[in-house]
Amino acid sequence: MGALIGFLGLAGLVVAVVLLVVRFIFKKGLTYKNIGVLAGVALALFIVGLIITPSAKESFNAGREAGQQAAMEADSDKPENAQEQHQTVSPPEGPDPEDSISQKQSAWNTKDVNIESNGNISIAVRELKNSGDIKSRAENVPPATVMKSPWKYYGKIVKLTGEVGIAQDYPPGSDISKSFGGGEVGELVLVNEDLTFIDYINVGSTGDINVGDKAVVYGYPVGLVEVGNKLGGKTTQLVIVGNVVEKVTK
């Protein structure tokens, strides 16, 4: 069914281009406004047919497990007499040790762009709890630029805009909800004008935003994910974790 919808959308786009050429050269046929409406409907059908919602549950669990595994490996590297050394050696002058621990926990994994293994989702969730008003600090960056080099934007808040292809909220108590503290969690898959796909995970409900709406999202880039689609290929999506999303009203 998804493949058929995607094919119809693609065919509609081709027809719209042909009609536009005919209108431009021969001054006949549908008006530019009608051609624009046809192209918009075709694009929406193409997006719905192409995008398949990634398994957000699996991605979040994988990211959380990666973070836990990294923490366990770090603990295993400590000498067995670490506690004894801490008791007998005077602490050095300088930054508070607790601050150093906090900084290590917040260290973004810039070497791995795969959200299922880099552990950056857990870091983003933790950062959001202490970030305050993220809108005032957001950078308006083209999604394609962030997707090209996501590690350059780890720890930064970005503002991205796109058309909603999939909208889904997850209830309190679900696996994804537990990763965010137990409340509602929303997910939007958006596509930008340059056909960059954005998988946005919102701490909280996405409200009245639905498929076909245009939305602005604010959050931390955490990496990339590849998901299969019903056309038989794979789609790479930029993953953003945030807590502010707005519907663009016309």
PyMOL commands that set and color helices and strands:
alter all, ss='L'
color gray80, all
select helices_A, chain A and resi 2-26+32-50+56-76+82-88+97-105+115-118+120-129+135-137+143-148+150-153+175-179
alter helices_A, ss='H'
color red, helices_A
select strands_A, chain A and resi 139-140+158-170+185-191+197-203+214-228+234-248
alter strands_A, ss='S'
color yellow, strands_A
deselect
rebuild
show_as cartoon
